Amino acid sequence: MIEKCKEILAKPFFRDFRTLAGLWLLLGLLAAVMKQQSHNNFLIFRGVFWHAWQGQSLYAAYPNEYWDVNHYGPLFSLVIAPFAVVPEWLGLLMWCIALSLFLYVAVRRSLLTSGQQLFVLWFCAHELLTALYMQQFNIAIAAIILLVFFLIEKERDATAAFFIVLGTLVKLYGVVGLAFFFFSKHKLRFVLSLIGWGAVMFVAPMVLSSPEYVIGQYQEWIVCLLEKNGENAESLMQNISLLGMAHRVTGLVFSDLWMIVPGLIAFAIPYLRISQYQHMAFRQTLLASVLMFTVLFSTGSESSGYIIALVGVVIWYTAAPWQRTGWDVALMVFVFVLSSMSPSDLFPAYLRKEWVQPYALKALPVTVVWLKLCWEMYTKDYKRLTLNSYPLTLTP
């Protein structure tokens, strides 16, 4: 089976980045067309700009415009502005295409090998479509985390700081970019850039209103996020994470800190292996860990957020400087079937409704991969950087 897959994937059509660029562009177009009659999330996003423009609360309910409320920061009013000032149908189309191309460009501009890039773009295409159907900014978060890592690798710390602050002031997730601080060769420049961009982006939304209004909206945002964290535990469509899965499978009520603290310790232990920092494979594996950890340990994780985690899964698989085993291949299949395919109509509806959704089992395969990743980072030597020595090699 593996040899057959390698034979198929070796065909020029599957190895041509023009094919992938066309596919990802098509997925953005398809999602926009399919969701023209039902795009509540985009209406919320669009409303952020207009409510900021009119000086209204960004976090109040507007049942005549959409259901649910906004949970993004005031800075998002500027991010969404180009997509809000055009007709609604056009804004939706532009938004979906922009999200798709942003992640595509982030992958292509990274320091991943051509084979790794191909693997990411093919493996994550279905998960991208799932996120696009929800018009979710999570796609951009995946791109931002990738860009931050590789910009630091390229010693472009000021630009990396820009994306960290952008992601943080829009959806908090961007703060995980700080995990790559120890890989920076210009730490002082990095810190000063974070402070500078933080100041600029904090005041930037004031161009649409006033300082008093924006400061008040930041205060409302904090309250909104705290309330949302409490609501996530009760929602079937939220907390699709390791935390949510543990609560739902066991039926027990306990503080998430009992899992978050050990998770943080497990995540942080590889930083003690300072001698491994010099190896790109080790640093890329830490990138993969960040991408998965962000989703697995957040109560706000939803199905569409797994575009972040699945990019991490592929990087984990392909970064290892040793031959991947059949068990690793099986893990990748497990991730694709349960974590990627389970929300789709191609997955048995009974299993999805009775098992996957109620118990947040979409998190299970990624959890297994992350735990294996942690063990590898504790014990393996990453000095042999032969990134194309794994099964299903996709080097051009």
C-alpha positions as CSV (number, residue, x, y, z in Angstrom):
1,M,0.0,0.0,0.0
2,I,2.8,2.4,0.9
3,E,4.6,1.7,-2.3
4,K,1.4,2.3,-4.3
5,C,0.8,5.6,-2.6
6,K,4.4,6.6,-3.3
7,E,4.0,5.7,-6.9
8,I,0.8,7.8,-7.2
9,L,2.3,10.8,-5.3
10,A,5.4,10.7,-7.5
11,K,3.4,11.8,-10.5
12,P,4.2,15.3,-11.6
13,F,0.6,16.5,-11.1
14,F,0.8,15.9,-7.4
15,R,4.3,17.4,-7.0
16,D,3.5,20.6,-8.9
17,F,2.9,23.6,-6.6
18,R,0.7,25.2,-9.3
19,T,-1.7,22.3,-8.7
20,L,-1.7,23.1,-4.9
21,A,-2.1,26.8,-5.5
22,G,-5.0,26.2,-7.8
23,L,-6.6,23.7,-5.3
24,W,-6.3,26.0,-2.3
25,L,-7.7,29.0,-4.3
26,L,-10.5,26.8,-5.5
27,L,-11.3,25.7,-1.9
28,G,-11.6,29.3,-0.9
29,L,-13.9,30.0,-3.8
30,L,-16.0,26.9,-3.2
31,A,-16.5,27.7,0.5
32,A,-17.6,31.2,-0.3
33,V,-20.1,30.0,-2.9
34,M,-21.5,27.2,-0.7
35,K,-21.9,29.6,2.3
36,Q,-23.5,32.5,0.5
37,Q,-26.9,31.8,2.2
38,S,-25.4,30.9,5.6
39,H,-22.3,32.7,6.8
40,N,-23.0,33.9,10.4
41,N,-19.4,34.1,11.4
42,F,-18.6,36.4,8.5
43,L,-21.6,38.6,9.5
44,I,-20.1,38.8,13.1
45,F,-16.7,39.7,11.7
46,R,-18.2,42.3,9.3
47,G,-20.1,43.8,12.1
48,V,-16.9,44.4,14.1
49,F,-15.9,47.0,11.6
50,W,-19.2,48.7,11.3
51,H,-19.9,48.7,15.1
52,A,-16.4,50.2,15.7
53,W,-17.1,52.8,13.0
54,Q,-20.4,53.7,14.7
55,G,-19.0,53.7,18.2
56,Q,-21.1,50.8,19.3
57,S,-20.1,47.9,21.6
58,L,-18.2,45.2,19.8
59,Y,-19.3,42.6,22.3
60,A,-23.0,43.2,22.6
61,A,-25.6,40.9,21.0
62,Y,-27.1,42.1,17.8
63,P,-29.9,39.5,17.1
64,N,-31.2,41.5,14.1
65,E,-27.8,41.1,12.4
66,Y,-26.5,37.7,13.5
67,W,-26.6,35.2,16.3
68,D,-23.8,34.7,18.9
69,V,-21.4,37.6,19.7
70,N,-18.0,38.7,18.7
71,H,-15.0,37.4,20.7
72,Y,-12.2,39.1,18.7
73,G,-10.2,42.1,19.9
74,P,-10.7,45.7,18.8
75,L,-7.7,45.4,16.4
76,F,-9.8,43.0,14.3
77,S,-11.9,46.0,13.2
78,L,-9.0,47.1,11.0
79,V,-8.1,43.6,9.9
80,I,-11.7,43.0,8.6
81,A,-12.2,46.5,7.2
82,P,-11.3,45.7,3.5
83,F,-13.8,42.8,3.6
84,A,-16.5,44.8,5.3
85,V,-16.7,47.9,3.1
86,V,-17.6,46.0,0.0
87,P,-20.9,44.2,-0.8
88,E,-21.5,41.3,1.6
89,W,-21.2,38.6,-1.1
90,L,-17.9,40.0,-2.4
91,G,-16.5,40.5,1.1
92,L,-17.2,36.8,1.9
93,L,-15.5,35.7,-1.3
94,M,-12.5,37.9,-0.7
95,W,-12.3,36.8,3.0
96,C,-12.3,33.0,2.2
97,I,-9.8,33.4,-0.6
98,A,-7.5,35.6,1.5
99,L,-7.5,33.1,4.4
100,S,-6.7,30.2,2.1
101,L,-3.9,32.1,0.3
102,F,-2.5,33.5,3.5
103,L,-1.8,30.0,4.8
104,Y,-0.6,28.8,1.4
105,V,1.9,31.6,1.2
106,A,3.0,31.1,4.8
107,V,3.8,27.4,4.0
108,R,5.6,28.3,0.8
109,R,7.6,31.1,2.4
110,S,8.7,28.8,5.2
111,L,12.0,27.0,5.5
112,L,10.2,23.7,5.2
113,T,11.6,21.5,2.4
114,S,9.6,21.2,-0.8
115,G,8.6,17.7,0.3
116,Q,7.3,19.0,3.6
117,Q,5.4,21.8,2.0
118,L,3.7,19.4,-0.4
119,F,2.8,17.1,2.4
120,V,1.3,19.9,4.4
121,L,-0.7,21.3,1.5
122,W,-2.2,18.0,0.5
123,F,-2.8,16.5,3.9
124,C,-4.4,19.7,5.3
125,A,-6.6,20.5,2.3
126,H,-9.7,18.9,3.7
127,E,-9.2,20.5,7.1
128,L,-8.8,23.8,5.3
129,L,-12.2,23.4,3.7
130,T,-13.7,22.6,7.1
131,A,-12.3,25.9,8.5
132,L,-13.3,27.9,5.4
133,Y,-16.9,26.7,5.7
134,M,-16.9,28.4,9.1
135,Q,-15.0,31.5,7.7
136,Q,-12.7,31.1,10.7
137,F,-9.7,33.2,11.5
138,N,-8.0,30.0,12.8
139,I,-6.6,29.6,9.3
140,A,-4.7,32.9,9.7
141,I,-3.6,31.9,13.2
142,A,-1.9,28.8,11.7
143,A,-0.2,31.0,9.1
144,I,0.9,33.5,11.8
145,I,2.5,30.8,14.0
146,L,4.4,29.4,11.0
147,L,5.5,32.8,9.9
148,V,6.7,33.8,13.4
149,F,8.9,30.6,13.7
150,F,10.5,31.0,10.3
151,L,10.9,34.8,10.5
152,I,12.9,34.2,13.7
153,E,14.9,31.6,11.9
154,K,15.6,34.1,9.2
155,E,16.6,36.7,11.9
156,R,13.7,39.0,11.0
157,D,12.7,39.4,14.6
158,A,10.9,42.7,14.1
159,T,8.6,41.2,11.5
160,A,8.0,38.2,13.7
161,A,7.1,40.5,16.6
162,F,4.6,42.2,14.3
163,F,2.7,38.9,13.7
164,I,2.8,37.9,17.4
165,V,1.2,41.1,18.4
166,L,-1.3,40.9,15.6
167,G,-2.4,37.4,16.5
168,T,-2.5,38.2,20.2
169,L,-4.6,41.3,19.9
170,V,-7.0,39.6,17.5
171,K,-7.5,36.2,19.1
172,L,-4.9,35.7,21.9
173,Y,-3.6,32.6,20.2
174,G,-0.8,34.6,18.6
175,V,0.9,34.8,22.0
176,V,2.2,31.3,21.5
177,G,4.7,32.7,19.1
178,L,6.7,33.7,22.2
179,A,7.5,30.0,22.5
180,F,10.2,30.6,19.9
181,F,11.9,33.4,21.9
182,F,14.9,31.1,22.9
183,F,15.7,30.5,19.2
184,S,16.1,34.2,18.5
185,K,19.6,35.5,17.9
186,H,18.6,39.0,18.6
187,K,16.6,38.8,21.8
188,L,16.8,42.5,22.8
189,R,15.6,43.5,19.3
190,F,12.8,41.0,19.6
191,V,11.6,42.3,22.9
192,L,11.8,46.0,21.9
193,S,9.9,45.1,18.7
194,L,7.2,43.4,20.7
195,I,6.9,46.5,22.9
196,G,6.8,48.8,19.9
197,W,4.3,46.9,17.8
198,G,2.2,46.4,21.0
199,A,1.9,50.1,21.4
200,V,1.2,50.8,17.7
201,M,-1.5,48.1,17.4
202,F,-3.1,48.9,20.7
203,V,-3.8,52.5,19.5
204,A,-4.4,51.6,15.8
205,P,-8.2,51.0,16.2
206,M,-8.5,54.6,17.4
207,V,-8.4,55.7,13.8
208,L,-12.0,54.5,13.5
209,S,-13.2,56.1,16.8
210,S,-11.7,57.6,19.9
211,P,-9.1,56.6,22.6
212,E,-11.9,56.3,25.2
213,Y,-14.0,54.0,23.1
214,V,-11.1,51.7,22.2
215,I,-9.8,51.4,25.8
216,G,-13.4,50.6,26.9
217,Q,-13.7,47.9,24.2
218,Y,-10.5,46.3,25.4
219,Q,-12.0,46.2,28.9
220,E,-15.2,44.6,27.5
221,W,-13.1,42.1,25.5
222,I,-11.5,40.8,28.7
223,V,-14.9,40.3,30.3
224,C,-16.2,38.7,27.2
225,L,-13.4,36.2,27.1
226,L,-13.8,35.3,30.7
227,E,-17.5,34.6,30.2
228,K,-16.8,32.7,27.0
229,N,-14.4,30.4,28.9
230,G,-17.2,29.4,31.2
231,E,-19.6,28.9,28.4
232,N,-17.3,26.6,26.4
233,A,-17.7,23.8,28.9
234,E,-21.4,23.6,28.2
235,S,-21.2,23.7,24.4
236,L,-21.0,20.6,22.3
237,M,-19.3,22.6,19.5
238,Q,-16.6,24.2,21.7
239,N,-13.8,22.8,23.9
240,I,-13.0,20.2,21.3
241,S,-9.7,19.7,23.0
242,L,-7.8,17.4,25.3
243,L,-9.4,19.2,28.2
244,G,-12.9,18.8,26.8
245,M,-12.4,15.2,25.8
246,A,-11.2,14.4,29.4
247,H,-14.3,16.0,30.9
248,R,-16.7,14.4,28.6
249,V,-15.3,10.9,28.6
250,T,-14.9,10.7,32.4
251,G,-18.0,12.7,33.2
252,L,-16.1,14.3,36.0
253,V,-16.1,18.0,36.9
254,F,-12.6,19.3,37.8
255,S,-10.5,22.4,37.3
256,D,-8.7,22.5,33.9
257,L,-5.5,23.4,35.8
258,W,-5.1,19.8,36.7
259,M,-4.4,19.1,33.1
260,I,-3.0,22.4,31.9
261,V,-0.2,22.6,34.4
262,P,1.2,19.0,33.7
263,G,0.7,19.9,30.0
264,L,2.8,23.0,30.3
265,I,5.5,21.0,32.1
266,A,5.5,18.3,29.4
267,F,5.6,21.0,26.7
268,A,8.5,22.9,28.5
269,I,10.8,20.0,29.2
270,P,12.4,19.9,25.7
271,Y,13.7,23.5,26.3
272,L,16.1,21.9,28.8
273,R,17.9,20.1,25.9
274,I,19.9,23.2,24.9
275,S,22.4,21.1,23.0
276,Q,19.6,20.1,20.6
277,Y,18.7,23.8,19.7
278,Q,21.3,23.8,17.0
279,H,19.4,21.2,14.9
280,M,16.7,22.4,12.6
281,A,14.8,19.2,13.0
282,F,14.5,19.7,16.8
283,R,13.4,23.3,16.3
284,Q,10.8,22.3,13.8
285,T,9.5,19.6,16.1
286,L,9.0,22.3,18.8
287,L,7.1,24.3,16.2
288,A,4.9,21.2,15.7
289,S,4.4,20.9,19.4
290,V,3.3,24.6,19.7
291,L,0.7,24.1,16.9
292,M,-0.8,21.1,18.5
293,F,-0.6,22.4,22.1
294,T,-2.5,25.6,21.1
295,V,-5.5,23.5,20.2
296,L,-5.3,20.7,22.7
297,F,-5.1,22.9,25.8
298,S,-7.6,25.6,24.9
299,T,-11.3,25.5,26.0
300,G,-12.1,27.7,23.0
301,S,-11.0,25.0,20.5
302,E,-13.6,24.1,17.9
303,S,-13.6,21.8,15.0
304,S,-12.4,24.5,12.5
305,G,-9.4,25.2,14.8
306,Y,-7.8,21.9,13.9
307,I,-6.3,23.4,10.8
308,I,-3.7,24.7,13.3
309,A,-3.1,21.3,14.9
310,L,-2.9,19.3,11.6
311,V,-0.2,21.5,10.2
312,G,1.7,20.6,13.3
313,V,1.0,16.9,12.9
314,V,2.6,16.9,9.4
315,I,5.6,18.9,10.5
316,W,6.1,16.4,13.4
317,Y,6.0,13.5,11.0
318,T,8.3,15.0,8.3
319,A,10.9,16.8,10.5
320,A,12.3,13.7,12.2
321,P,15.8,12.9,11.0
322,W,15.1,9.2,11.3
323,Q,13.0,6.7,9.3
324,R,9.4,6.8,10.4
325,T,7.9,3.5,11.3
326,G,4.7,1.8,10.2
327,W,3.2,2.8,13.5
328,D,3.8,6.4,12.7
329,V,2.1,6.0,9.3
330,A,-0.8,4.4,11.1
331,L,-1.0,7.5,13.4
332,M,-1.1,9.8,10.4
333,V,-4.0,7.7,9.0
334,F,-5.7,7.9,12.4
335,V,-5.4,11.7,12.4
336,F,-6.7,12.1,8.9
337,V,-9.7,9.8,9.4
338,L,-10.9,10.9,12.9
339,S,-9.5,14.4,13.3
340,S,-10.0,15.6,9.7
341,M,-12.7,13.6,8.1
342,S,-15.1,13.2,11.1
343,P,-17.0,16.5,10.6
344,S,-17.7,15.7,6.9
345,D,-20.5,13.7,5.3
346,L,-17.9,11.1,4.2
347,F,-17.7,10.0,7.8
348,P,-20.5,7.8,9.2
349,A,-23.1,10.1,10.7
350,Y,-23.9,7.7,13.5
351,L,-20.3,7.6,14.8
352,R,-20.0,11.4,14.4
353,K,-23.3,12.2,16.4
354,E,-23.1,9.4,19.0
355,W,-19.4,9.3,19.7
356,V,-17.1,11.9,18.1
357,Q,-19.0,15.0,18.9
358,P,-20.3,14.1,22.4
359,Y,-16.9,13.0,23.6
360,A,-14.7,15.5,21.6
361,L,-12.9,12.5,20.0
362,K,-11.6,14.7,17.3
363,A,-8.9,15.6,19.8
364,L,-7.8,12.0,20.4
365,P,-5.5,11.3,17.5
366,V,-3.7,14.7,17.8
367,T,-3.3,14.0,21.6
368,V,-1.6,10.7,20.8
369,V,0.7,12.3,18.3
370,W,1.6,15.2,20.7
371,L,2.4,12.7,23.5
372,K,4.6,10.7,21.1
373,L,6.2,14.0,20.0
374,C,7.0,14.9,23.6
375,W,8.6,11.6,24.2
376,E,10.8,11.9,21.1
377,M,11.9,15.4,22.1
378,Y,12.9,14.1,25.5
379,T,14.9,11.1,24.2
380,K,15.9,11.4,20.6
381,D,19.0,12.9,19.0
382,Y,18.0,15.3,16.2
383,K,21.5,15.8,14.8
384,R,21.1,13.8,11.6
385,L,19.1,16.3,9.5
386,T,17.8,14.0,6.7
387,L,14.3,15.4,6.4
388,N,13.3,13.3,3.4
389,S,14.0,9.9,4.9
390,Y,10.5,9.1,6.0
391,P,7.8,7.0,4.4
392,L,5.7,8.5,1.7
393,T,8.6,10.8,0.7
394,L,7.4,13.8,-1.3
395,T,10.6,15.4,-2.4
396,P,10.5,16.8,-5.9
